[in-house]
């Protein structure tokens, strides 16, 4: 897919996914639970979101694919759980967008008296059209909406601070410290859309820099914005009024700025609902695309518009789901969406643990979560607790979606999909059973190449064409060189004995061992424009010298004088690998010669 999302685009999608009902509706209900301490609740929720989204960023930089958390979960836990994650993620974001469109219809009704049903139809059709036209236009639209929203909320904060009455913050925590923590879970929906931003990672320019910076900065900035606005609201509105307020920000604006303030915040809330709806349909429509690519949905879902290069059918069907969901009770659907979003946070953190412990060679994120695995363990326990707190009704609806997804997988995806996942690699390590075939490694290798725009260089070609020897030992140096010479005998103009003797004399003149168990011998060939590589592994060791009695891995380079510079670069590159102890451990544990080749290629993509 086209890479059109810049830093501002990702920031706008992320911020737009957060600023919505969590700011314009929830503060009154949250205040009723914890009093002025709700200020701390919003700060805590932002901190929890920051911790939880670290794993999402790591996975997105390792596997930037449409489908986001669905793709990560599918490649870590398998196609069955992946199908469940993809379907309920698709529905959850559609429901979140539906709630935002409901907010738009109510705001328009209050301002202009327009029929809510008519507004809903126009909004659904409009957002579908915007997202079919293309990511670039949707990105432009989203960026300016978020910019306008932040400006209007900034005006509210500036005017509101001057009207704060400090006495309204007393008592600060009337219902106890526990109420502050529990309220953080209650308002966590305000940050729920974050995990879904990864679904557009395939369309991000300069992913390694833009995605982490944009997502982390959006969380920090929006959390500060939330805290400041809640601080103003709590200090302006009477406690009894705020506890029952359904539009607390607009009420506070009317008190501090009069009718003009009410209009400004009404416009701000309208922009907030629009950005959430647009970000929701933008992200949700990528889920069926990812499911279809894995043969878990029919192939027609992955077809793109020839003109705009967007998944048009997925966008249209997502729009239909949003419209139909507005026929159901809004509050129940929003709580259900929150449950699913929190479940995604749990699963993405679990996915990081499985990928890391599965020791997947080509799993190479450009951003890694700090304090692994404690960050993941904390996140899993925290978000599981929040799910329980949301209540039985939301959990029952979510279970219904899970059963529907399992049915879809059993009757369709199970028969069509062939995939390999990280959990198999982990089980393989524990049981020593032969469960994997390299499908996942090959897929991740291809993703890495596209992510880093890797072009095939001379060293890549050398490794791809190299002769690879897996030798029994221990072995003397001259015997090793004879075996090597025999391997390339038909590719040089020297005899086997001549090649072996020259290698031996070169080694005695100057040792090529660069580590206790690694060596890079090299020999100049008379042939013009020729380079050869032989990789040898001998677990019992090759006796290179008195100092290096047990060399286990050897890279032998052969090159003409004309290729001297490239030869030296290749030798230096391999010598750097030798200093990495984990690389050497993986070399010793590789199953066969092709696994050795794949390991070297993967280790070069850093």
N, C-alpha and C positions, 0 to 999 in steps of 0.2 A: 504494500500500500504506500501511497505518497507520504513522504516525511515532510509535513508542513507545520507541525506544532513547534513553536519556539518556547523559550522560557516564559514569556508573558502568556502564551496560549495555555501551557500546563498550569501556571499559577491561576489563571482565570477559571479554568475548568475545576481545579481543586477548590478555590475560594467559593466559586459559584455553587459547588456541591455542599458547602457548609452553611452559608448564610441563607437561612430560610425560616422555617417554622421554629427552629431552635432559638432564634432571636426574637421574632415578632409575635410568637404565641406562647412558648413555654415559660418565659421568665415569671409570669404571674403564678402559675401552678408550682413552679420550682420554689418560689418565695414562700408559698404556703407550707412547704415541707421543711424548710431550713431557716427562714427569716433572712436577715441581711447577710448571713453566712453563705447565701447563695453565690455571692461574689467569689468565695473560695471554691465553691462547687464547680463553677465554670472554669476556673483556673486548673483545678484538678482534672476535669474532663479533658481539657486541652493537653495536659501533661500525659494522661493515659493514651490519648490519641497519638501523640508524638512517639511514645514508646512502642505502641502497637503497629504504627505504620512503617517503622524501620524495616521490618521483615518484608513488607509489601515492596518497598524500594529495592531491597536486595534482590528479590525474585524478579522484579521488573527489569533491572539492569542486566541480570543474567539471561533472561528470556523475554525480550521485548516482542510480544506477540499479541495480536488481537484476541480478546477474551480475558486478558488480565488474570485475575485471581482464579478464574476457571482453568486457564491453561496451566498455572502453577500447581493447582490441586490435582488436576488430571495427571500431570507428569510426575507427581510425587506419590499419590495414593491410588492411582489407577482410574480406568474409564468409568467404572460404576459410580464411585464417589465424585469423579469429575462431572459426570452427567447431572448428578444431584446439584452440585455446586453451580454448574452453568445455568440450569433451568431456574433454580430458585434465585440466583443472582440476577438473571434477566428479569424475572417477575418482580423482584424486590426493587430494582431501580425503576422499573416501569411504574410501580405503585408510588415510589417517592416522587416521581415526575407528576403522577396523577394528583397527588396531594398539593403539589406546587401549582398546578393548573387550577385546582379548586380554589386555592388562595387568590390566584389572579382573578377568577370569575367573581369572587366575593368582594375583592377590592374595587373592581370595575363597577360592580353593582352599587356599592356604597358611594362612589364618586359620581357615577353618571346614570345610575338606575337601569343599566343594560341587563337583559336577560342572561342569567348565568349559563343556561344551556347553550345559547348562541355563542357566548364567549368561549366556552369549552370546545365547541366544534371548530371555531376559528383558530384557537390556540393549537389544538392537535394537528390540524392541517398545516398551519404555519410552521411549527417546529419540524414536522416531517419534511416539508419542502426545504427548509434551511439546511437540514442535515443531509439531504440528497444532493443539493447543489455542491456541497463539498466541505471538507474539513477547513480549508482556508477561509471560506466565507463564514462558517459556523464559528471558527476561532476568532475572526475579526469581530463578529457580532457579540460573542461572549466577552471578549476583552473590553470592549467599550461599555457593555452593560455593567461589568464588575467595577470598572473605573468610576462610572457615574454613581453606583451604589456606595462605594467607599467615600466619595466626596460628600454625598448627602449625609451619611452617618457621621462623618467628621464634623460637619456643620452642627449636627444635633449634639455631639459631645461638647464642642466649644461653647455653645449657648447653655447647655444643661449644667455644666460645672459651676457656673455662676449662681445657679438657683438652688444648689444643694444645701440642705439643712442637716448639720452633723448629728443632731439629736435623733434623727430617724434611724441611725445605725445602732441605737441602744434599745434593748440588749442585742448584741451582735449574733450570738448563737443561742436563741431561746429554746431550741428543741434538742440540744446536746450535740456533741461532736459527731456522733454516728450519723445524725441526720444530714450533715454536710457531705459525708462520703456517699451515703445512699443516694442523695440528690444528684451527685456527679454521675452516677449510673443512669439515673432517670433522664438527664438531659444529654446523655452521650449521643443520642440521635443527631444532635447538632453537628457532630463530626463524622457521622456514619458514612457519608458519601466518599470519604477519602480512599478507602480500599478499592473503590471502583475506578479511580482515575487511571490505574495501571492498565485498564482495558484498551486505552488508546496509545499505549507505549510504542506500538509498532509504527506509529505515525509521528514520532518525535525526532526533531533534528538534534544532532549532537547529544544523544541520549545520556551518555555517561556524566555529562555536566548538568544538562538542563533538568532532567527528571528529579534527581535528589534535591537540587537547590530549590526548584520551584515548589515541590511538595512540602519540604521542611519549612521554607520561608512562609508558605501560605498558612500552615498550621500555627506558626508562631505569631504571625501578624493577625490572623483572625481570632486567635485566643486572646491576644491583647485587646483587640477591638471589642470582643464579647465582654471581657472583664470591665473595660471602661464604660461601656453602655449600661451594663447591669449596675455598676457603681453609681451612675447618674440616676437611673430609674429608682433604685432603692433610696437614694437620698432626696428624691423629689416627691414621690407619691406616698401618701399615707399608707401605713402598714395594712390596715383593714381593706382599703381600696385595692392595693396592689395584689393581695392574696387572692382576690376574685377577678382580677382583670384578664380579659381575653385578648386585648390589644395594648399591652403595657407600654410599648415604645411610643405608639401614637398618642396614648394618654399623657405620657410624660412630655411629649413635644407640644401638646396643646397647653399644658401648664407653663412651660418655659418660653415658648415662642408664639403662643396664640394660635389663631386659625392657620396662619402661614406655616407654622411648624407642623401642624397636623397634616397639611397638604404635602409638605416636603417628605415627611415620614411615610405617608401613604404612597407617594411615588417611589420612595426607597424600598418599601415592602413589595411594591409591584415589580420593581427591578430584581429584587431578591428572588421572588417566586419565578420570574422569567429565567434568571440564570440557573436556578436549580432545575427547572423543567428542561432547559436546553442541555445542560450538562448531563442530566439523567438520560435523556433519549440518545444523546451522543454516545455515552458509555454503554447503555443497555443494548443498543443495536449491534454492538461488537460481540456479544455473547453467542447469539445463534451463528454468527460467522465462524467463531472458534469451534463451536460444536460441530458445525457442518464440515469443517476442514478435517476433523477427526472421525468423520463418518458416523457421528452420533445423532445427526439430523440430516435430512436429505441434502444433496449437493446444491440444490437451487438456492439455499440460504447464503452460499458464499459467492454467488454471482454479483459482479460489480457493474455499476453503470459505466458504459463505454465512454461516455462524455465526461463524467465527473469523478470516476474511479472511487466511488463510495458503494457500500453494500446496500443498495436501494431497497431490495425486498425486505431485508432485515429491519431497515428503518421504518418502512411502511407497516409491517406487522407489529413492530413495537408501538407505533402510534395507535394502532387499532386496540392493542391490549390496554394502553393507557386510557383510551376513551371508554372501553367497556368496564374497566375497574372503577370508574367514577360513578357507576350505577350502584356500587356497594357502599356500606358505611365507611366513611373516611378514617375515623380514629382507629378502628380495628385494623384496617389495612396498613396504616402507618406503623402501628405497633408490630405487626407481623413483619413488615419490611425491616424494622429495626432489629428484630430477632435474627433475621437472615443475614443482615449486614454484620452483626456481632459474631455470628457463626463463621462468616468469611474471615474475620480477624483471627478467630481461633485456628481455623484450618490453614491460613497462610503462615502463621507462626509455627504450626506443626510441620508444614511443608519445608521450611528452612532447616529444621532439625533433621528431617529425613534426607534431604539433599546433602547436607554436610556429612552426616554419619554414614550415608550410603557411599561416600568417597567417589562421587561421579567425576571423572576426569575433566569433562568439558563443562562442568558447572563452574563458571568463572564470573561472578558478579563484579561489577566495577565499584559497587558500594557494598560494604559488609556491616552487619549489625554489630554494634559494640557489646561487650560483656556477654557473648554467647557462652552457654545456652540459657543463662539466667534471665536475660531479657525475654526470651521466648516463653520460658516456664511461667514467669510472672504474668505475661500477657494472656496466656491460655487460661490460667486460673482466674484472672480478673474479669475477662470478657465472659467466661462461663458463668461467673457469679451474676453479672449484669443480665445475662439471658434469663436466669431463674427469676430475677427481680421483676422482669417485664410482665410476668403473669401467665396463667395457664391458657387463656384464650389465644394469645398470640402464638404460644408454643404449639397448640393444637392445629392452628391454620398452617403453620410452618411444616408440621409433620404431614399434613395433607399434601403439601407441595412435594415433600420428600417422597411420599408413596407414589405420586404421579410420575416423578422423575425416574424412580426405580422401575416402574412399569414401562416407561418409554425405553429405558435401557434394555430391559429384559426382552421386549418384543421387537425392538429395532436395532439399537446400538450394539448389543451383544453379538448379533449375527454379522454386523458390518465392520466393526472397528477392530483393528489389529494394532496394539500399542505395547510399549514397554514403559515401566515407570520405576521411580527411584526406590520405592519400598521393596521391589524385587531385588535390587542390588544390596539393600541392607539385610534382607532375609538370606540372601546368597552368602554374605559374609559370615552370618551367624551359623548357618546350617552346613556350609561348604557344598551346597547343592548347586547344580548347573541350571540357573533359571533365566539368564539373560543372553541375548544374542547380539548386542551392540547397537540395536535400533535407536535407543535413547541417546547413546553417546554420539552417534552419527547425526541425529537431529540437532542436538545441542551444539555440535561442532559447526554445522551449517549456519545456525543462528548466530554464533560468535563471529563467523566470517562476515556475515551481513551487517551485524552490529558495528564491527570495527572497520568495515570496508576493507578487509584484508585482501590484498592482491597477491597472486602466486609469484614468489620471488625464487631466485636460484636455489636457496637453501630448502625451500618448500619442495621444489622439484627433486633435489638430491635425496631428501628424506623419503619422498613418495616412491622413488625408484631404487632406493638402497637395498643392497643385499644384507639380510639380517641372519645372524648365526646365534643359535642357542646351544652352547657347548657344555659338555661334561668335563669336569676337572677333578683335581687341580692339574695345571698344565704349565710346561716350560715355555719361555718366550719364543724360541726359534720354532717350536712345533706350532704355536699359535700363528706365527707369521706365515708358515708354510700352508696352513689351512686357508688363511686369508688369501694368499697368492693363488691358490687353486680355485678359489671362488670367483676371482676376476680374471683368470688366465686368458679367457677369450676376448677381453676388453682392453688389453694392453699389448705392446710390442715386445714385452720381456718374457723370459721363461719363468716358471714357478720358482726355481731355485734362485734366479737372479733377483726377482722381486722380494723374496723372503730375506735374502742376504742383505740387500740394500736397506730394508726396513730394520733389520737387526743392527746393522752398523750405525744407522741414523739414531737408533735408540741408545746405543752405547755411547755415542758421541754427546748426546744431550737428551736427558730424560723428558718424555712427553706426559708423564703423570702429573695431573693438576690437582689431585686429591688422593686420599688414602686408598680409594677403590675405583678411580676413574682415570682414563688416559685418552689422549687424542694424537696418536701418531699420524704423520703425514709424509708424503713422498711425491717428488716432482716427476711427472711423466714427460716423455718426449713428444707425445701426440699433441697436436695443436687443438686449442679450444675444447679440452675434455676435462670433466670433473667426475669423480666417482666417490661413493661413500659406502663403507661397510660398517655395520653396527654389530658388535658382538657382546653377548652376555655369558659370563661363566660364574655361576653362583659360588663354586668352590675356589675360584680365584686363579689368576695367571701371574706367574712370578716374573715381574718386569725387572726387578733389581733387589739388592739387599734391603733397601729402604722401603720399596713397594713390592712386597711379596705376595699380595693378594688383591690384584686389580680385578674387579668384577664386571665393569662395563668399559668398553673400548669403542671409540669412534675413529675409524681410519679414513683419512682423506687422501685422495689421489687427484692431482691437478697439474695442468701444464703451466709453463711460465706465464703465458698470456692470461691465465685465470688466477694469478697469484693473489691479487687483492681480494677477490671474491672468496678464495680459499681461506685466507687469513680471517676474514669476517666470519665465515662459517665456523672455523675452529674456535674463535673467541666466543661466539654464541653458545656453542656446546660446552665450552669451559665454564661459562657462567652458570649453566644448568647444573654442573657438577657440584657447585658449592651449595646447592639447595638439598638439604638432607631429606626432605619429604619426597623430592623427585627421585632420589636414589632408592628410597624405600619402595616407591611405586614401581621402579624399574625391576626390583627384585621380585615383586609380587605379581607382575604382569603374567597372564596365563600363557601367552604364546607370542610368536614373532609379530603378528599383526597387531596385537595389543601393545607391544613395544613401539611399533611405528605410530599408532594412534596417540600414545602417551607423549611422544616427542613432538608431534605436530601440535597437540593441545598445549603443551608447555611453552611453545614458542609464541602463542597468542596471548600476550600479557598487556 
